[in-house]
Amino acid sequence: MKTDNVRYSVSVRFSSNGKLTVSGNEITISLKSVPERGRANAELLKKLSKHFNVDRSRIRIVSGLSSRKKVVEVSQ
């Protein structure tokens, strides 16, 4: 069985509203966590897994671990 992997460009903002918008292969997301010791990346993965209704292990950050601009891959 073949799995489909989809890559998205993610723009991260830091605010308390928690907004997530998807437009094609681009995602804009607002995070509450501070970008220290991987907390913001963990929150990002959690929100994306909830949005796409997949397990967190099916989402990985391909590039931009320490940047506001990231590329993530979602395995469906």
BABARO-599617 format. One record per residue: x, y, z of N, C-alpha, C, O in turn; residue in three letters. Coordinates in steps of 0.05 Angstrom, whole numbers, plus 5000, padded with zeros to 4 digits. Example, Ala and Ser with C-alpha at 12.3 -4.5 7.8 and 13.67 -1.06 7.14 Angstrom:
526448865156524649105156526449345156528549345169ala;525749555142527349795143525850015157526850235161ser;
***
This chain:
501749765000500050005000501850255000503650285017met;501350434981502950674979501750894996499350944997lys;503551035010502651265026503251525010505251544996thr;501351715012501651964999502952165018501852215040asp;505152285010506452495026505952765012506352794988asn;505052955028504453225018506253415033506453405058val;507653595019509353795032507854065032506554145013arg;508254205054507054465058509154665067510954595082tyr;508954915057510555135067509055255090506655315088ser;510355285113509055375137510355635146512755655149val;508655835151509556095162508456095191506056075196ser;510356135210509656125238509556415249511256575244val;507456465264507156715278506756655308505756435314arg;507556835325507256785353505156985364505657225366phe;502856875372500757025384498956835399499256595398ser;497056945414495356775431492756685417491256535430ser;492256755392489756685380489656405369487456295364asn;491956275364491955995355490855955328489855725322gly;490756145310489556135284491255955265493655965266lys;489855795249491155625229489655655203487255605202leu;490955735182489655755155491355605135493755605136thr;489955465117491155305096490155415070487755445065val;492055475052491355575025493155425006495555495002ser;492055224993493655054975495754904991495054755009gly;498354944984500454814999501855005018504154965026asn;500455215026501555415045499855425070497455435069glu;501255425092499855425118500955665134503355715135ile;499155815146499856025165498755945192496355885194thr;500455945212499555855239500556035260502856135259ile;498956085280499656235304500056045327498355885333ser;502356075340503055905363503256065389504056295388leu;502555935411502756065437505456015450506456175466lys;506655785444509155695457511455875449511555975426ser;513355905467515756055461517655875445517655625449val;519155995426520955835410523555755424525755835416pro;523255615446525555525462525455225466523255115472glu;527655095463527954805468525754635454524854435465arg;525054715430523154555414520254575421518654435410gly;519554755440516754775449514954865426512754755423arg;515755065411514155165389513854945367511654915356ala;515954805361515754585341513854365350512454255335asn;513954305376512154105387509254195385507554035378ala;508754445391506054555388505154545359502854485353glu;506954625341506354615312505554335304503454305290leu;507054135311506453865303503753775315502153635301leu;503253845339500753775352498353895338496353765333lys;498554155331496354295318495854185289493654155280lys;498054135275497854025248496653745249495053675231leu;497453585268496353305269493353315275491853155265ser;492553505292489653535297488153635272486053535266lys;489353825259488053945235487753735213485553715201his;489853585207489753385186488653115195488452925179phe;488053085221486952845232488752605227487852395218asn;491352635233493252425231494952415256494952605272val;496252195261497952165284500352355281501252405259asp;501352455304503552645303506052525290507652675278arg;506352265291508752145279508552145248510552085235ser;506352215237506052225208506652505197506452555173arg;507552685214508252955206511153005214511952955237ile;512753105195515553165202516353435190515353515169arg;518053565204519153815195521553755177523553655187ile;521253815152523353755132525553955133527953885132val;524854215136526954425138525754655155523354695157ser;527554815166526755045182526354995211524655125223gly;527754805223527254745251527554985270526155005290leu;529355165263529755405280528955665266530055875271ser;527055645247526155865232523155895233521755705240ser;522156135227519256175225518156075199515756025196arg;519856025179519055915153519955615154522355555156lys;518055445151518655155153517455015129515655115115lys;518454775124517154595105516554345121518254225133val;513954265120513154015134512053815114511053895093val;512253565121511253355104509253195120509753115143glu;506953155108504753005121504352745105503852745081val;504452515120503952255108501052185114500252165137ser;499552135093496652075096496251775098494051685101gln;
***
